[in-house]
Amino acid sequence: MIHTLNHGLFVMSLDFELYWGLRDVSPVSHYRKHFAREREIIPVVLEMFEQEGIHATWATVGLLFSENKEQMKQQLPSPLPAYIDKQLSPYPHIAGAGLGEDEQEDPDHYGLSLIRRIHNTRYQRISTHTFSHYYCREEGQDLEAFRADLKAAVRVAELQDIRVGSIVFPRNQVNPEYLPLLPGEGIYAYRGNPPHALYKEGYSTHDPFLKRVLRLMDTYFNLSGFHTYAPEELGREVPLNVPASHFLRSYSRKLALLEPLRLRRILTGMTYAAKHRQIYHLWCHPYNLVDPYNRNLRLLARIIDHYKMLNSRYGMESRNMEELSEHLLSGES
């Protein structure tokens, strides 16, 4: 059956990882100072989404579900990934002295209170970002370690009465060999990559410098296209690939003069999707919305205002990844 739309769709997903997704980022101190603000800004974003009717998917690292250190250690998968780059693994950090006892003592490594708040907010869905922020295309990891990680991620969510139906792979590193494992764990959708050469393999610290520069330029200038797509392009095979369209980067003071271009890049893509009855999938991390003057939060508000205009003019609707996938896989047109 060919799925048709009488309107475009605005899909949003956020990667919620706190410190677990930043272990090998340099300098970590640049991001650590954002964590306190990140915990403050998530409730603000949730309130904004609920008030404005924005449906979003929050891909959450399984380690954040733990109530305390002992529970976290009990939930660890086996086997563990054997990355060649040891900085990629969180497990030495868990075994060492750097991990606090619970969320009150160590808010960088625990996030259950925020997860519950997301889960209890209208229009929001909890996705998995793997248990350990697992890198599916880095050297040393393998299928069995990913299988164990995936099972652990689904299990910790179930302990909180949260059913996980989608996955966002850390750094968008989609490994095709691992996709057949997803349906067995109840996961029917994942966030894929645009087919363009700048994005189709996801992200890695080993990416060439030129590739990183071009991706940065693509934030402000339309080098690679809008990456919108019609629902019939997604097919009906489980797990369903729901590709990203655009990454909402952190505000850059060095590139402040280009801010109007960054906003125009996003709004133009959304408008194109609305006019052509296609899907526009915006994604970010909560820490991307953090800066001392809330400039990116205001940018998000302008994006939402534009969505509301497109909703009024063209009937564009907001959906999270799960709602879109469930609709398409149900066979409805």
C-alpha positions as CSV (number, residue, x, y, z in Angstrom):
1,M,0.0,0.0,0.0
2,I,1.3,3.5,-0.8
3,H,1.0,5.9,2.1
4,T,-0.2,9.3,1.2
5,L,-0.4,12.5,3.1
6,N,-2.6,15.5,2.7
7,H,-0.2,17.5,4.8
8,G,3.5,17.7,5.8
9,L,4.8,16.3,9.1
10,F,7.2,17.9,11.6
11,V,9.1,15.3,13.5
12,M,11.5,16.1,16.4
13,S,13.9,13.9,18.3
14,L,16.3,14.7,21.1
15,D,19.3,12.6,22.3
16,F,19.2,12.7,26.2
17,E,22.5,11.4,27.5
18,L,24.1,13.8,30.0
19,Y,27.8,12.9,30.7
20,W,27.5,9.4,29.2
21,G,27.6,10.7,25.6
22,L,30.5,13.1,26.2
23,R,33.2,11.0,27.7
24,D,35.6,11.2,24.8
25,V,34.7,14.7,23.7
26,S,37.5,17.3,24.0
27,P,37.4,19.4,26.0
28,V,34.8,17.7,28.3
29,S,34.9,20.8,30.6
30,H,33.2,22.8,27.8
31,Y,30.2,20.5,28.0
32,R,30.3,19.8,31.8
33,K,29.4,23.5,32.5
34,H,26.3,23.0,30.5
35,F,25.0,20.0,32.5
36,A,23.5,22.0,35.4
37,R,21.7,24.3,32.8
38,E,20.7,21.3,30.8
39,R,18.8,19.9,33.8
40,E,17.1,23.3,34.2
41,I,16.2,23.6,30.5
42,I,14.6,20.2,29.9
43,P,11.5,21.1,32.0
44,V,11.3,24.4,30.2
45,V,11.4,22.6,26.8
46,L,8.8,20.1,28.0
47,E,6.5,22.9,29.0
48,M,7.0,24.6,25.7
49,F,6.3,21.4,23.8
50,E,3.2,20.6,25.7
51,Q,1.8,24.1,25.4
52,E,2.5,24.3,21.6
53,G,1.5,20.7,20.8
54,I,5.0,19.6,19.8
55,H,5.3,15.8,19.7
56,A,8.9,14.7,20.4
57,T,10.9,11.6,20.9
58,W,13.6,11.6,23.7
59,A,16.2,9.0,23.0
60,T,17.6,8.2,26.5
61,V,20.8,6.3,27.6
62,G,19.8,3.3,29.7
63,L,22.4,4.1,32.4
64,L,20.4,7.2,33.3
65,F,17.5,5.0,34.5
66,S,19.4,3.8,37.6
67,E,18.3,5.0,41.0
68,N,21.8,4.4,42.6
69,K,25.2,3.0,41.9
70,E,24.4,-0.5,43.2
71,Q,21.4,-0.8,40.9
72,M,23.5,0.5,38.0
73,K,26.1,-2.2,38.5
74,Q,23.4,-4.9,38.7
75,Q,22.0,-3.9,35.4
76,L,25.2,-4.0,33.4
77,P,25.1,-6.1,30.2
78,S,27.5,-9.0,29.4
79,P,29.6,-9.1,27.3
80,L,30.8,-5.6,27.3
81,P,32.0,-3.8,24.1
82,A,35.8,-4.1,23.6
83,Y,36.5,-0.8,21.9
84,I,40.0,-0.3,20.6
85,D,39.6,3.3,21.7
86,K,39.2,2.7,25.5
87,Q,37.8,6.2,26.0
88,L,34.6,5.1,24.3
89,S,33.6,2.7,27.1
90,P,31.8,4.0,30.2
91,Y,32.4,0.9,32.2
92,P,35.8,1.7,33.7
93,H,34.2,5.0,34.9
94,I,31.4,3.0,36.6
95,A,33.9,0.8,38.3
96,G,36.1,3.7,39.4
97,A,35.7,6.3,42.0
98,G,34.3,9.0,39.7
99,L,30.6,7.9,40.0
100,G,28.4,9.2,42.8
101,E,25.9,7.2,44.7
102,D,22.6,8.6,43.3
103,E,21.0,11.4,41.3
104,Q,21.1,13.9,44.2
105,E,24.8,13.4,44.7
106,D,25.8,13.1,41.1
107,P,23.3,14.7,38.7
108,D,25.7,14.3,35.7
109,H,25.3,10.5,35.7
110,Y,21.7,9.8,36.8
111,G,18.6,11.1,35.2
112,L,15.5,9.1,36.4
113,S,13.6,12.1,37.7
114,L,13.9,13.8,34.3
115,I,13.0,10.6,32.5
116,R,9.8,10.4,34.5
117,R,9.0,14.0,33.8
118,I,9.4,13.4,30.1
119,H,7.3,10.3,30.2
120,N,4.5,12.1,32.0
121,T,4.4,15.0,29.6
122,R,1.8,15.0,26.8
123,Y,3.0,14.2,23.3
124,Q,6.4,13.0,24.4
125,R,7.8,9.5,24.0
126,I,10.9,7.8,25.5
127,S,13.2,6.1,23.0
128,T,16.4,4.2,23.7
129,H,19.8,5.7,23.0
130,T,21.3,2.3,23.8
131,F,22.2,1.3,27.4
132,S,25.8,2.6,27.4
133,H,25.8,5.1,24.6
134,Y,27.0,2.2,22.4
135,Y,29.0,3.1,19.3
136,C,27.9,0.6,16.6
137,R,30.6,1.4,14.0
138,E,33.7,1.8,16.2
139,E,36.5,-0.8,16.1
140,G,36.4,-3.5,18.7
141,Q,32.7,-3.8,19.4
142,D,30.6,-6.6,17.9
143,L,27.1,-7.9,17.4
144,E,27.0,-9.9,20.6
145,A,28.0,-7.0,22.8
146,F,25.4,-4.8,21.0
147,R,22.7,-7.5,21.6
148,A,23.5,-7.5,25.3
149,D,23.5,-3.7,25.4
150,L,20.2,-3.5,23.6
151,K,18.5,-6.1,26.0
152,A,19.8,-4.1,29.0
153,A,18.4,-0.8,27.6
154,V,15.0,-2.3,27.1
155,R,15.0,-4.0,30.5
156,V,15.8,-0.9,32.5
157,A,13.0,1.0,30.8
158,E,10.6,-1.8,31.5
159,L,11.5,-1.6,35.2
160,Q,10.0,1.9,35.1
161,D,6.9,0.8,33.1
162,I,8.2,2.4,30.0
163,R,7.8,0.6,26.7
164,V,10.6,1.5,24.2
165,G,9.5,1.4,20.6
166,S,12.3,3.2,18.8
167,I,16.1,3.6,19.0
168,V,18.5,6.5,18.1
169,F,22.0,5.2,17.6
170,P,24.7,7.3,19.3
171,R,26.4,9.5,16.8
172,N,23.8,8.2,14.3
173,Q,26.1,5.2,13.7
174,V,23.7,2.8,12.1
175,N,25.1,-0.6,11.6
176,P,22.9,-2.5,9.1
177,E,24.0,-5.9,10.6
178,Y,22.4,-4.9,13.9
179,L,19.0,-3.9,12.6
180,P,17.5,-7.4,12.6
181,L,18.0,-7.6,16.4
182,L,15.6,-4.7,17.0
183,P,12.1,-6.2,16.4
184,G,12.9,-9.0,18.8
185,E,13.1,-6.4,21.6
186,G,10.0,-4.6,20.5
187,I,11.7,-1.8,18.7
188,Y,10.0,-1.0,15.4
189,A,11.7,2.3,14.3
190,Y,15.1,4.0,14.3
191,R,16.4,7.4,13.3
192,G,18.4,6.9,10.1
193,N,20.7,9.3,8.3
194,P,20.2,11.4,5.2
195,P,21.7,9.6,2.1
196,H,24.1,12.4,1.4
197,A,27.8,11.6,1.7
198,L,28.3,14.0,4.6
199,Y,25.8,12.2,6.8
200,K,25.1,8.6,5.6
201,E,27.7,7.0,7.8
202,G,26.9,8.9,10.9
203,Y,29.5,10.7,13.0
204,S,32.8,9.7,14.4
205,T,35.8,11.4,16.1
206,H,37.8,9.9,13.2
207,D,35.9,11.8,10.5
208,P,38.1,13.8,8.2
209,F,38.6,17.5,9.0
210,L,37.1,18.5,5.6
211,K,34.0,16.5,6.2
212,R,33.4,18.1,9.6
213,V,34.0,21.6,8.1
214,L,31.5,20.9,5.3
215,R,28.9,19.7,7.8
216,L,29.4,22.9,9.8
217,M,28.9,25.0,6.6
218,D,25.8,23.0,5.8
219,T,24.3,24.3,9.0
220,Y,24.2,27.8,7.5
221,F,24.2,27.2,3.7
222,N,22.2,24.6,1.8
223,L,25.0,22.4,0.6
224,S,23.4,19.0,0.9
225,G,19.7,19.6,0.4
226,F,16.6,19.7,2.7
227,H,16.6,15.9,3.4
228,T,12.8,15.9,3.5
229,Y,11.0,12.7,2.4
230,A,7.6,11.4,1.5
231,P,6.1,8.7,3.8
232,E,6.0,6.1,1.0
233,E,9.8,6.3,0.9
234,L,9.9,4.8,4.4
235,G,8.3,1.5,3.3
236,R,6.7,-0.9,5.8
237,E,9.7,-3.0,6.8
238,V,10.4,-3.3,10.5
239,P,12.4,-1.6,11.9
240,L,11.2,1.4,10.0
241,N,13.9,4.0,9.1
242,V,12.8,7.5,10.1
243,P,15.7,9.6,8.6
244,A,17.0,12.8,10.2
245,S,16.6,16.0,8.2
246,H,18.7,18.5,10.1
247,F,20.8,18.8,13.3
248,L,20.0,21.8,15.5
249,R,23.6,22.7,16.6
250,S,24.6,24.7,19.7
251,Y,24.8,28.5,19.3
252,S,28.3,29.6,18.2
253,R,29.5,33.0,19.3
254,K,32.2,32.9,16.7
255,L,29.6,32.4,14.0
256,A,27.0,34.8,15.4
257,L,26.8,36.8,12.2
258,L,25.6,33.7,10.4
259,E,22.7,33.1,12.8
260,P,20.0,34.5,10.4
261,L,21.3,32.0,7.8
262,R,21.0,29.1,10.2
263,L,17.4,30.0,11.1
264,R,16.5,30.4,7.4
265,R,18.1,27.1,6.6
266,I,15.8,25.3,9.0
267,L,12.6,27.3,8.2
268,T,13.1,26.9,4.5
269,G,13.4,23.1,4.8
270,M,10.2,23.0,7.0
271,T,8.3,25.1,4.5
272,Y,9.5,22.8,1.6
273,A,8.2,19.8,3.5
274,A,4.9,21.4,4.3
275,K,4.3,22.5,0.7
276,H,5.2,19.1,-0.8
277,R,3.4,17.0,1.9
278,Q,6.7,15.6,3.2
279,I,8.4,14.9,6.5
280,Y,10.9,17.2,8.1
281,H,12.9,15.6,11.0
282,L,14.8,18.0,13.3
283,W,17.0,16.6,16.0
284,C,19.4,17.9,18.8
285,H,20.7,17.2,22.3
286,P,19.2,19.1,25.2
287,Y,22.6,20.6,25.8
288,N,22.5,22.2,22.3
289,L,19.8,24.4,23.6
290,V,21.9,25.7,26.5
291,D,23.8,29.0,26.4
292,P,24.1,31.9,28.9
293,Y,21.5,34.0,27.0
294,N,19.0,31.4,25.9
295,R,19.7,32.2,22.3
296,N,19.1,28.7,21.0
297,L,16.0,28.3,23.2
298,R,14.7,31.4,21.5
299,L,15.6,29.9,18.1
300,L,13.6,26.8,19.0
301,A,10.7,29.0,19.9
302,R,10.9,30.7,16.5
303,I,11.0,27.3,14.8
304,I,7.9,26.3,16.7
305,D,6.2,29.5,15.7
306,H,7.0,28.7,12.1
307,Y,5.6,25.2,12.5
308,K,2.4,26.7,13.8
309,M,2.2,29.0,10.7
310,L,2.7,26.0,8.5
311,N,0.1,24.1,10.4
312,S,-2.4,26.9,9.8
313,R,-1.5,27.5,6.2
314,Y,-0.7,24.0,4.9
315,G,-2.0,21.6,7.6
316,M,1.4,20.5,8.7
317,E,1.2,18.3,11.8
318,S,3.7,17.4,14.6
319,R,4.5,13.8,15.3
320,N,7.1,11.9,17.2
321,M,9.0,9.0,15.7
322,E,6.8,6.4,17.4
323,E,3.5,8.0,16.2
324,L,4.7,8.3,12.7
325,S,6.0,4.7,12.6
326,E,2.9,3.3,14.2
327,H,0.7,5.0,11.7
328,L,2.7,3.8,8.7
329,L,3.1,0.3,9.9
330,S,-0.6,0.0,10.7
331,G,-1.3,0.0,6.9
332,E,-3.4,3.1,7.0
333,S,-3.1,5.5,4.1
